Structure formats: structure tokens, C-alpha cells
Amino acid sequence: MKRNKRIVLLGLCIVALACAPALAGCGANTGEEEAGDTGESKQIENTVTSESQTIGLTGVGNARQLGGYVTTDGKKIKDGVLLRTGKLSGAVTEDIARLTETYHLTEIIDLRTTAEIKGALDPVIAGTTAEQISIVNESSPAYLTTISYVSTGDPIADAIATAENGIFSETMYSGLVTDTYGQKGYREFFEKLLAHEDGAFLFHCNGGKDRTGVAAVLLLSALGVDQATIMEDFALTNDFYAKDIDYLISETKKRTADANTIEDVYALVGVNSSYMEKMFDSVDEKYGSMDSFLKDAIGLTDDDLTVLKDRYLE
């Protein structure tokens, strides 16, 4: 696939976020968490790199796993069970074989809109069930207004126009988790995780970075991974899409010198960690903590959290 086409497709993932109402580093992470009643701090060391998390797909962008991260209670996420990717429409035969034979994939959750799915259908993979859980409201005025900014024939102009439309801001992820439509979608996502039993569980959107990124943040939080590791995992998108980001920014700078526009164009393919930090801040401000958010807004019970940990940790 040519680079310019890929940028247009990846950009759709961000454009869809316009329906929300409010609308990078990696390496070895070291953090300290409280170790319960002893009053002692527990050192947590997680390796967060594209090499440690990749699942080795050639036709699917941002394809990685959540396995290997150590939680604050000393357990570890099982390898090869929780997979996150971009859209699967570009999967080649070898990718499908790897998903089914190496990871024993049995369930796929597609977080895209119906329009996005029609434009880039996932392949039918034998032995798997696939279901759509839309995170954004396709009937919202903001979504209907901004969707026209893509596919004008000039991907760089599309990127700049979308950025200048003002749909990118530090509140974009906050909008997803404070909007009742988004909360409903993520609640359904967790229901699927709770019901899942065997094989790998894969979730994706278009670029596998925004709606999927928020889903991964919520899931890692529910499993007890520390926030520093979660933030580094979120930022790995910038490694997986490094070449696309470099190309897009290079071409954008040839047409505009506006720093804000360039920063927002970056978000078409990459991710801005400050946006996710803002989401954490918004959750803390409204709900008191991520744990309270998962219970009060998403509807997870203590028993649900126990089931998730029993199923996906070792």
C-alpha cells in the first residue's frame, strides 16, 4: 500500500473521535507502588518496547500484545492472550496464520464505526468470532461534520484541514470516557473480556491507537498495571508508526509552519501522551480515581475485577 493512502486510512481513526462531546518514549519503566499494609514500597520494572510487545504482523499496523507487564501486586499479564492492532483489512495470509496458529485467536472486537468497517472490511478468520462495538456515535453532528474532511484526494491537505478544524485537543480522550455513548461501548468491551474463555482476544479500531488506546489503558488499569507503564505502552504507537509519522510531518512542514497545526497533524498517525494524561486527570477529578471510574462509570464490580485478573494474569 502506498504511504499516502495509508495516512488517509489512519487518519479516520482520529476523525471518528470528533463525536466525543469534549471534542513518547519507551524503554524500561521503573515505578514505585505501595505494597499494602506493610508501608513498604514495591519496585516495579517493566520492559516497554516495540520489540517486547510486537506480534509480528506485516500487513496490520500497530500490532502488539499487552502480555508480559508485571502488575502492582506482582503478577504478570499472560503472554499472547490480549492483542491490540489497527484494522485487519490488510492482513496477509501469513498474518492470519500467525494469529490462528501462534496466538490461537478466537475473538475479535472491532471498535470502528459502521462506515469505517464498510470501507475496509476485516477478513473472515476461521475459528474466530467477530463483533463490532462502536465507541463513537455516528449520528452525532460533530462526527457528520468532520467525516467529510478525509478522502478529498490529497492526503496532506486532508490532514492539515482536519487539524485546522479543531477536533484535536487534549480533551479528545477525556471525551470518549466521559461521554455516555463511549462509556456504554467500553462497558460492552469489558463484558466481552469477562465472557472470553480460550485463545487470544484481539481488539482494534482503525489505526489501533485512539479508541483502542483508551480501551488498552482501561484494561491495563483494571488488571493492576501501574500508570507509568500504561503511559509508556500507550506511547508505543509512535514507534510502530514512526516511518508514517516522519513522512506526514515532513510533508506537512512543506505546506505550513504553524506549530499548532503540525502538532495536531502528528496526532493523525501518532499519539500525544499529554492527551492521555489529561484523560487520567479528568477521571480523577470527576470520579476520584481510575478504580472508581471503572466501577461507577463502566459498571465493573469487585467480582468482575477478580475474574479479569484470574483470567488474564499469572
PAKOLFI-935362 format. One record per residue (C-alpha): residue number from 1; residue in three letters; y, z, x. Coordinates in steps of 0.1 Angstrom, whole numbers, plus 2048, in hexadecimal, padded with zeros to 3 digits. Example, Ala and Ser with C-alpha at 12.3 -4.5 7.8 and 13.67 -1.06 7.14 Angstrom:
<atom resi="1" resn="ALA" north="7D3" up="84E" east="87B"/>
<atom resi="2" resn="SER" north="7F5" up="847" east="889"/>
This chain:
<atom resi="1" resn="MET" north="800" up="800" east="800"/>
<atom resi="2" resn="LYS" north="822" up="7F8" east="80D"/>
<atom resi="3" resn="ARG" north="839" up="815" east="816"/>
<atom resi="4" resn="ASN" north="854" up="80C" east="7FD"/>
<atom resi="5" resn="LYS" north="83C" up="80B" east="7E0"/>
<atom resi="6" resn="ARG" north="82E" up="82D" east="7EA"/>
<atom resi="7" resn="ILE" north="851" up="83D" east="7EB"/>
<atom resi="8" resn="VAL" north="858" up="831" east="7C7"/>
<atom resi="9" resn="LEU" north="837" up="840" east="7BB"/>
<atom resi="10" resn="LEU" north="83C" up="861" east="7CD"/>
<atom resi="11" resn="GLY" north="85F" up="863" east="7BF"/>
<atom resi="12" resn="LEU" north="851" up="864" east="79C"/>
<atom resi="13" resn="CYS" north="844" up="887" east="7A2"/>
<atom resi="14" resn="ILE" north="867" up="894" east="7A7"/>
<atom resi="15" resn="VAL" north="877" up="880" east="78C"/>
<atom resi="16" resn="ALA" north="85F" up="88F" east="772"/>
<atom resi="17" resn="LEU" north="86D" up="8B1" east="77B"/>
<atom resi="18" resn="ALA" north="88D" up="8A8" east="76B"/>
<atom resi="19" resn="CYS" north="87F" up="8B4" east="74A"/>
<atom resi="20" resn="ALA" north="880" up="8D8" east="757"/>
<atom resi="21" resn="PRO" north="89D" up="8EA" east="746"/>
<atom resi="22" resn="ALA" north="8AC" up="8F7" east="767"/>
<atom resi="23" resn="LEU" north="8AE" up="8D6" east="770"/>
<atom resi="24" resn="ALA" north="85B" up="8EC" east="843"/>
<atom resi="25" resn="GLY" north="84A" up="8F9" east="85A"/>
<atom resi="26" resn="CYS" north="826" up="900" east="860"/>
<atom resi="27" resn="GLY" north="80F" up="911" east="879"/>
<atom resi="28" resn="ALA" north="801" up="934" east="87C"/>
<atom resi="29" resn="ASN" north="810" up="94B" east="863"/>
<atom resi="30" resn="THR" north="811" up="970" east="869"/>
<atom resi="31" resn="GLY" north="81C" up="989" east="84F"/>
<atom resi="32" resn="GLU" north="819" up="9AD" east="847"/>
<atom resi="33" resn="GLU" north="80E" up="9BB" east="825"/>
<atom resi="34" resn="GLU" north="809" up="9DE" east="819"/>
<atom resi="35" resn="ALA" north="7E5" up="9EA" east="81C"/>
<atom resi="36" resn="GLY" north="7E4" up="A00" east="7FD"/>
<atom resi="37" resn="ASP" north="7E6" up="A25" east="7FD"/>
<atom resi="38" resn="THR" north="7E2" up="A2A" east="823"/>
<atom resi="39" resn="GLY" north="806" up="A20" east="829"/>
<atom resi="40" resn="GLU" north="7FB" up="A0A" east="846"/>
<atom resi="41" resn="SER" north="804" up="9E6" east="848"/>
<atom resi="42" resn="LYS" north="7EA" up="9CB" east="84A"/>
<atom resi="43" resn="GLN" north="7EF" up="9AD" east="861"/>
<atom resi="44" resn="ILE" north="7E7" up="98C" east="851"/>
<atom resi="45" resn="GLU" north="7E3" up="96D" east="866"/>
<atom resi="46" resn="ASN" north="7DE" up="94B" east="855"/>
<atom resi="47" resn="THR" north="7DD" up="929" east="866"/>
<atom resi="48" resn="VAL" north="7F2" up="912" east="850"/>
<atom resi="49" resn="THR" north="7F0" up="8EE" east="85E"/>
<atom resi="50" resn="SER" north="7E9" up="8CC" east="851"/>
<atom resi="51" resn="GLU" north="7CA" up="8CB" east="868"/>
<atom resi="52" resn="SER" north="7BC" up="8EB" east="859"/>
<atom resi="53" resn="GLN" north="7C2" up="8E1" east="835"/>
<atom resi="54" resn="THR" north="7BC" up="8BC" east="833"/>
<atom resi="55" resn="ILE" north="79E" up="8AF" east="81F"/>
<atom resi="56" resn="GLY" north="79E" up="88D" east="832"/>
<atom resi="57" resn="LEU" north="7A6" up="874" east="816"/>
<atom resi="58" resn="THR" north="7B6" up="853" east="821"/>
<atom resi="59" resn="GLY" north="7C2" up="844" east="800"/>
<atom resi="60" resn="VAL" north="7CF" up="864" east="7F0"/>
<atom resi="61" resn="GLY" north="7EF" up="875" east="7FB"/>
<atom resi="62" resn="ASN" north="7F4" up="89A" east="803"/>
<atom resi="63" resn="ALA" north="7CF" up="8A0" east="800"/>
<atom resi="64" resn="ARG" north="7C6" up="8C3" east="80B"/>
<atom resi="65" resn="GLN" north="7B5" up="8E3" east="802"/>
<atom resi="66" resn="LEU" north="7BF" up="908" east="7FD"/>
<atom resi="67" resn="GLY" north="7A0" up="915" east="80E"/>
<atom resi="68" resn="GLY" north="7A1" up="92C" east="82C"/>
<atom resi="69" resn="TYR" north="7BF" up="941" east="825"/>
<atom resi="70" resn="VAL" north="7BA" up="966" east="828"/>
<atom resi="71" resn="THR" north="7C8" up="97B" east="80C"/>
<atom resi="72" resn="THR" north="7DA" up="99C" east="80E"/>
<atom resi="73" resn="ASP" north="7BA" up="9AF" east="806"/>
<atom resi="74" resn="GLY" north="7A7" up="99F" east="823"/>
<atom resi="75" resn="LYS" north="793" up="985" east="80F"/>
<atom resi="76" resn="LYS" north="794" up="960" east="815"/>
<atom resi="77" resn="ILE" north="798" up="942" east="7FE"/>
<atom resi="78" resn="LYS" north="777" up="92E" east="7FD"/>
<atom resi="79" resn="ASP" north="778" up="90E" east="811"/>
<atom resi="80" resn="GLY" north="776" up="8ED" east="7FF"/>
<atom resi="81" resn="VAL" north="779" up="8FA" east="7DC"/>
<atom resi="82" resn="LEU" north="79E" up="8F9" east="7D2"/>
<atom resi="83" resn="LEU" north="7AC" up="8D6" east="7DA"/>
<atom resi="84" resn="ARG" north="7CF" up="8C9" east="7D4"/>
<atom resi="85" resn="THR" north="7DA" up="8A5" east="7D8"/>
<atom resi="86" resn="GLY" north="7F1" up="889" east="7CD"/>
<atom resi="87" resn="LYS" north="7E6" up="871" east="7B3"/>
<atom resi="88" resn="LEU" north="7C3" up="863" east="7B8"/>
<atom resi="89" resn="SER" north="7CA" up="83F" east="7AE"/>
<atom resi="90" resn="GLY" north="7C9" up="834" east="7D2"/>
<atom resi="91" resn="ALA" north="7A8" up="845" east="7DA"/>
<atom resi="92" resn="VAL" north="790" up="82E" east="7EE"/>
<atom resi="93" resn="THR" north="76B" up="82E" east="7EB"/>
<atom resi="94" resn="GLU" north="768" up="845" east="80A"/>
<atom resi="95" resn="ASP" north="781" up="85D" east="7FA"/>
<atom resi="96" resn="ILE" north="76C" up="860" east="7DA"/>
<atom resi="97" resn="ALA" north="74C" up="864" east="7EE"/>
<atom resi="98" resn="ARG" north="75D" up="880" east="802"/>
<atom resi="99" resn="LEU" north="769" up="892" east="7E3"/>
<atom resi="100" resn="THR" north="747" up="890" east="7D2"/>
<atom resi="101" resn="GLU" north="72F" up="894" east="7F0"/>
<atom resi="102" resn="THR" north="742" up="8AB" east="807"/>
<atom resi="103" resn="TYR" north="756" up="8C0" east="7EE"/>
<atom resi="104" resn="HIS" north="73F" up="8BB" east="7D0"/>
<atom resi="105" resn="LEU" north="75D" up="8B5" east="7B9"/>
<atom resi="106" resn="THR" north="757" up="8BD" east="795"/>
<atom resi="107" resn="GLU" north="779" up="8C2" east="785"/>
<atom resi="108" resn="ILE" north="79B" up="8B0" east="787"/>
<atom resi="109" resn="ILE" north="7BB" up="8BC" east="777"/>
<atom resi="110" resn="ASP" north="7D7" up="8A2" east="775"/>
<atom resi="111" resn="LEU" north="7F9" up="8B2" east="771"/>
<atom resi="112" resn="ARG" north="80B" up="890" east="76C"/>
<atom resi="113" resn="THR" north="81C" up="883" east="74D"/>
<atom resi="114" resn="THR" north="80B" up="86A" east="737"/>
<atom resi="115" resn="ALA" north="823" up="84F" east="744"/>
<atom resi="116" resn="GLU" north="81A" up="856" east="768"/>
<atom resi="117" resn="ILE" north="7F5" up="856" east="761"/>
<atom resi="118" resn="LYS" north="7F7" up="834" east="750"/>
<atom resi="119" resn="GLY" north="80A" up="826" east="76E"/>
<atom resi="120" resn="ALA" north="7F0" up="832" east="787"/>
<atom resi="121" resn="LEU" north="7CE" up="83A" east="778"/>
<atom resi="122" resn="ASP" north="7B7" up="852" east="78B"/>
<atom resi="123" resn="PRO" north="795" up="843" east="791"/>
<atom resi="124" resn="VAL" north="778" up="84F" east="77C"/>
<atom resi="125" resn="ILE" north="762" up="864" east="793"/>
<atom resi="126" resn="ALA" north="73E" up="86A" east="78A"/>
<atom resi="127" resn="GLY" north="735" up="88E" east="785"/>
<atom resi="128" resn="THR" north="758" up="89A" east="77F"/>
<atom resi="129" resn="THR" north="76C" up="8A3" east="760"/>
<atom resi="130" resn="ALA" north="791" up="89A" east="760"/>
<atom resi="131" resn="GLU" north="7AD" up="8A7" east="74A"/>
<atom resi="132" resn="GLN" north="7D2" up="8A4" east="747"/>
<atom resi="133" resn="ILE" north="7E8" up="8C3" east="746"/>
<atom resi="134" resn="SER" north="80C" up="8B6" east="744"/>
<atom resi="135" resn="ILE" north="825" up="8CE" east="754"/>
<atom resi="136" resn="VAL" north="844" up="8BC" east="749"/>
<atom resi="137" resn="ASN" north="84F" up="8B3" east="726"/>
<atom resi="138" resn="GLU" north="851" up="88D" east="723"/>
<atom resi="139" resn="SER" north="866" up="88E" east="704"/>
<atom resi="140" resn="SER" north="882" up="8A3" east="713"/>
<atom resi="141" resn="PRO" north="8A4" up="891" east="715"/>
<atom resi="142" resn="ALA" north="8A7" up="897" east="73B"/>
<atom resi="143" resn="TYR" north="885" up="888" east="742"/>
<atom resi="144" resn="LEU" north="88C" up="869" east="72D"/>
<atom resi="145" resn="THR" north="8AE" up="864" east="73E"/>
<atom resi="146" resn="THR" north="8A3" up="867" east="762"/>
<atom resi="147" resn="ILE" north="882" up="854" east="760"/>
<atom resi="148" resn="SER" north="895" up="833" east="760"/>
<atom resi="149" resn="TYR" north="8A2" up="83A" east="783"/>
<atom resi="150" resn="VAL" north="881" up="82F" east="793"/>
<atom resi="151" resn="SER" north="873" up="80C" east="795"/>
<atom resi="152" resn="THR" north="893" up="7F7" east="797"/>
<atom resi="153" resn="GLY" north="883" up="7E3" east="7B3"/>
<atom resi="154" resn="ASP" north="896" up="7F3" east="7D0"/>
<atom resi="155" resn="PRO" north="884" up="814" east="7D9"/>
<atom resi="156" resn="ILE" north="8A0" up="820" east="7F0"/>
<atom resi="157" resn="ALA" north="8BB" up="81A" east="7D5"/>
<atom resi="158" resn="ASP" north="8A4" up="82B" east="7BC"/>
<atom resi="159" resn="ALA" north="8A1" up="849" east="7D3"/>
<atom resi="160" resn="ILE" north="8C6" up="84C" east="7D8"/>
<atom resi="161" resn="ALA" north="8CE" up="847" east="7B3"/>
<atom resi="162" resn="THR" north="8B5" up="861" east="7A9"/>
<atom resi="163" resn="ALA" north="8C3" up="87A" east="7C2"/>
<atom resi="164" resn="GLU" north="8E7" up="873" east="7B7"/>
<atom resi="165" resn="ASN" north="8DD" up="878" east="793"/>
<atom resi="166" resn="GLY" north="8DC" up="89D" east="79B"/>
<atom resi="167" resn="ILE" north="8B8" up="8A5" east="791"/>
<atom resi="168" resn="PHE" north="8B0" up="8B5" east="7B3"/>
<atom resi="169" resn="SER" north="8BB" up="8D8" east="7B7"/>
<atom resi="170" resn="GLU" north="8AF" up="8FA" east="7C3"/>
<atom resi="171" resn="THR" north="8A6" up="902" east="79F"/>
<atom resi="172" resn="MET" north="88E" up="8E6" east="79A"/>
<atom resi="173" resn="TYR" north="86E" up="8FB" east="79F"/>
<atom resi="174" resn="SER" north="87E" up="919" east="78D"/>
<atom resi="175" resn="GLY" north="882" up="902" east="770"/>
<atom resi="176" resn="LEU" north="85D" up="8FA" east="76F"/>
<atom resi="177" resn="VAL" north="852" up="91E" east="76D"/>
<atom resi="178" resn="THR" north="86D" up="92C" east="756"/>
<atom resi="179" resn="ASP" north="86A" up="90F" east="73D"/>
<atom resi="180" resn="THR" north="851" up="917" east="721"/>
<atom resi="181" resn="TYR" north="842" up="8F4" east="723"/>
<atom resi="182" resn="GLY" north="83B" up="8F9" east="748"/>
<atom resi="183" resn="GLN" north="82D" up="91C" east="743"/>
<atom resi="184" resn="LYS" north="815" up="90E" east="728"/>
<atom resi="185" resn="GLY" north="809" up="8F4" east="740"/>
<atom resi="186" resn="TYR" north="803" up="90C" east="75D"/>
<atom resi="187" resn="ARG" north="7F2" up="924" east="744"/>
<atom resi="188" resn="GLU" north="7DA" up="908" east="73C"/>
<atom resi="189" resn="PHE" north="7D5" up="901" east="761"/>
<atom resi="190" resn="PHE" north="7CA" up="925" east="766"/>
<atom resi="191" resn="GLU" north="7B3" up="923" east="748"/>
<atom resi="192" resn="LYS" north="7A1" up="906" east="759"/>
<atom resi="193" resn="LEU" north="79E" up="91A" east="779"/>
<atom resi="194" resn="LEU" north="790" up="937" east="767"/>
<atom resi="195" resn="ALA" north="776" up="921" east="755"/>
<atom resi="196" resn="HIS" north="76C" up="90D" east="774"/>
<atom resi="197" resn="GLU" north="74B" up="917" east="783"/>
<atom resi="198" resn="ASP" north="73B" up="8FF" east="79C"/>
<atom resi="199" resn="GLY" north="748" up="8E6" east="7B5"/>
<atom resi="200" resn="ALA" north="76B" up="8DE" east="7C0"/>
<atom resi="201" resn="PHE" north="789" up="8E0" east="7A9"/>
<atom resi="202" resn="LEU" north="7A4" up="8C6" east="7B0"/>
<atom resi="203" resn="PHE" north="7C8" up="8C6" east="7A2"/>
<atom resi="204" resn="HIS" north="7E3" up="8AC" east="7A8"/>
<atom resi="205" resn="CYS" north="802" up="89C" east="79B"/>
<atom resi="206" resn="ASN" north="813" up="87D" east="7A9"/>
<atom resi="207" resn="GLY" north="81C" up="887" east="7CC"/>
<atom resi="208" resn="GLY" north="809" up="8A7" east="7CB"/>
<atom resi="209" resn="LYS" north="827" up="8BC" east="7D6"/>
<atom resi="210" resn="ASP" north="83D" up="8C8" east="7B9"/>
<atom resi="211" resn="ARG" north="829" up="8CF" east="799"/>
<atom resi="212" resn="THR" north="80A" up="8D2" east="7AF"/>
<atom resi="213" resn="GLY" north="81E" up="8E7" east="7C8"/>
<atom resi="214" resn="VAL" north="829" up="900" east="7AE"/>
<atom resi="215" resn="ALA" north="805" up="901" east="7A1"/>
<atom resi="216" resn="ALA" north="7F9" up="909" east="7C4"/>
<atom resi="217" resn="VAL" north="813" up="924" east="7C9"/>
<atom resi="218" resn="LEU" north="809" up="935" east="7A9"/>
<atom resi="219" resn="LEU" north="7E4" up="933" east="7B1"/>
<atom resi="220" resn="LEU" north="7E8" up="940" east="7D4"/>
<atom resi="221" resn="SER" north="7FE" up="95C" east="7C7"/>
<atom resi="222" resn="ALA" north="7E3" up="965" east="7AD"/>
<atom resi="223" resn="LEU" north="7C8" up="965" east="7C8"/>
<atom resi="224" resn="GLY" north="7DD" up="97D" east="7DD"/>
<atom resi="225" resn="VAL" north="7EA" up="967" east="7F9"/>
<atom resi="226" resn="ASP" north="80A" up="974" east="809"/>
<atom resi="227" resn="GLN" north="82A" up="962" east="802"/>
<atom resi="228" resn="ALA" north="830" up="957" east="826"/>
<atom resi="229" resn="THR" north="80F" up="944" east="827"/>
<atom resi="230" resn="ILE" north="816" up="936" east="804"/>
<atom resi="231" resn="MET" north="838" up="928" east="810"/>
<atom resi="232" resn="GLU" north="828" up="919" east="82F"/>
<atom resi="233" resn="ASP" north="80D" up="908" east="81A"/>
<atom resi="234" resn="PHE" north="827" up="8FB" east="802"/>
<atom resi="235" resn="ALA" north="83B" up="8EC" east="820"/>
<atom resi="236" resn="LEU" north="81C" up="8D9" east="82D"/>
<atom resi="237" resn="THR" north="825" up="8BC" east="816"/>
<atom resi="238" resn="ASN" north="83F" up="8B3" east="82F"/>
<atom resi="239" resn="ASP" north="824" up="8AF" east="84A"/>
<atom resi="240" resn="PHE" north="80D" up="89A" east="833"/>
<atom resi="241" resn="TYR" north="82A" up="883" east="829"/>
<atom resi="242" resn="ALA" north="83C" up="884" east="84B"/>
<atom resi="243" resn="LYS" north="83C" up="85E" east="850"/>
<atom resi="244" resn="ASP" north="848" up="857" east="82D"/>
<atom resi="245" resn="ILE" north="863" up="870" east="830"/>
<atom resi="246" resn="ASP" north="86F" up="862" east="851"/>
<atom resi="247" resn="TYR" north="870" up="83F" east="843"/>
<atom resi="248" resn="LEU" north="882" up="849" east="823"/>
<atom resi="249" resn="ILE" north="89D" up="85D" east="834"/>
<atom resi="250" resn="SER" north="8A2" up="843" east="84F"/>
<atom resi="251" resn="GLU" north="8A8" up="828" east="834"/>
<atom resi="252" resn="THR" north="8BE" up="83F" east="81F"/>
<atom resi="253" resn="LYS" north="8D5" up="847" east="83C"/>
<atom resi="254" resn="LYS" north="8DB" up="822" east="840"/>
<atom resi="255" resn="ARG" north="8EB" up="822" east="81D"/>
<atom resi="256" resn="THR" north="8FC" up="844" east="81A"/>
<atom resi="257" resn="ALA" north="909" up="85F" east="831"/>
<atom resi="258" resn="ASP" north="90B" up="879" east="815"/>
<atom resi="259" resn="ALA" north="8F8" up="898" east="821"/>
<atom resi="260" resn="ASN" north="8F0" up="8A5" east="7FE"/>
<atom resi="261" resn="THR" north="8E2" up="883" east="7F3"/>
<atom resi="262" resn="ILE" north="8CD" up="881" east="812"/>
<atom resi="263" resn="GLU" north="8BF" up="8A4" east="80D"/>
<atom resi="264" resn="ASP" north="8B7" up="89C" east="7E8"/>
<atom resi="265" resn="VAL" north="8A7" up="87B" east="7F2"/>
<atom resi="266" resn="TYR" north="891" up="88E" east="80A"/>
<atom resi="267" resn="ALA" north="883" up="8A1" east="7ED"/>
<atom resi="268" resn="LEU" north="876" up="881" east="7DE"/>
<atom resi="269" resn="VAL" north="859" up="881" east="7F7"/>
<atom resi="270" resn="GLY" north="85C" up="8A2" east="809"/>
<atom resi="271" resn="VAL" north="862" up="8C6" east="7FD"/>
<atom resi="272" resn="ASN" north="87F" up="8DE" east="802"/>
<atom resi="273" resn="SER" north="872" up="901" east="808"/>
<atom resi="274" resn="SER" north="893" up="910" east="7FC"/>
<atom resi="275" resn="TYR" north="88B" up="902" east="7D9"/>
<atom resi="276" resn="MET" north="86A" up="915" east="7D9"/>
<atom resi="277" resn="GLU" north="87B" up="935" east="7E6"/>
<atom resi="278" resn="LYS" north="893" up="932" east="7C9"/>
<atom resi="279" resn="MET" north="876" up="931" east="7B1"/>
<atom resi="280" resn="PHE" north="868" up="951" east="7C0"/>
<atom resi="281" resn="ASP" north="88B" up="961" east="7BC"/>
<atom resi="282" resn="SER" north="88E" up="955" east="798"/>
<atom resi="283" resn="VAL" north="86B" up="964" east="790"/>
<atom resi="284" resn="ASP" north="874" up="985" east="7A0"/>
<atom resi="285" resn="GLU" north="896" up="986" east="78E"/>
<atom resi="286" resn="LYS" north="887" up="97F" east="76C"/>
<atom resi="287" resn="TYR" north="865" up="98F" east="76E"/>
<atom resi="288" resn="GLY" north="867" up="9A8" east="78A"/>
<atom resi="289" resn="SER" north="84B" up="999" east="79F"/>
<atom resi="290" resn="MET" north="834" up="97B" east="7A1"/>
<atom resi="291" resn="ASP" north="818" up="991" east="795"/>
<atom resi="292" resn="SER" north="82C" up="99A" east="776"/>
<atom resi="293" resn="PHE" north="834" up="975" east="771"/>
<atom resi="294" resn="LEU" north="810" up="96B" east="772"/>
<atom resi="295" resn="LYS" north="807" up="985" east="758"/>
<atom resi="296" resn="ASP" north="826" up="984" east="741"/>
<atom resi="297" resn="ALA" north="82F" up="95F" east="742"/>
<atom resi="298" resn="ILE" north="80E" up="94E" east="74B"/>
<atom resi="299" resn="GLY" north="7F8" up="967" east="738"/>
<atom resi="300" resn="LEU" north="7DF" up="971" east="753"/>
<atom resi="301" resn="THR" north="7CF" up="993" east="74E"/>
<atom resi="302" resn="ASP" north="7C2" up="9AA" east="769"/>
<atom resi="303" resn="ASP" north="79F" up="99E" east="75F"/>
<atom resi="304" resn="ASP" north="7AA" up="97A" east="764"/>
<atom resi="305" resn="LEU" north="7B7" up="982" east="787"/>
<atom resi="306" resn="THR" north="797" up="993" east="78F"/>
<atom resi="307" resn="VAL" north="783" up="975" east="784"/>
<atom resi="308" resn="LEU" north="799" up="95D" east="798"/>
<atom resi="309" resn="LYS" north="794" up="972" east="7B7"/>
<atom resi="310" resn="ASP" north="76F" up="976" east="7B2"/>
<atom resi="311" resn="ARG" north="76B" up="950" east="7AD"/>
<atom resi="312" resn="TYR" north="781" up="942" east="7C8"/>
<atom resi="313" resn="LEU" north="781" up="95D" east="7E4"/>
<atom resi="314" resn="GLU" north="766" up="968" east="7FB"/>
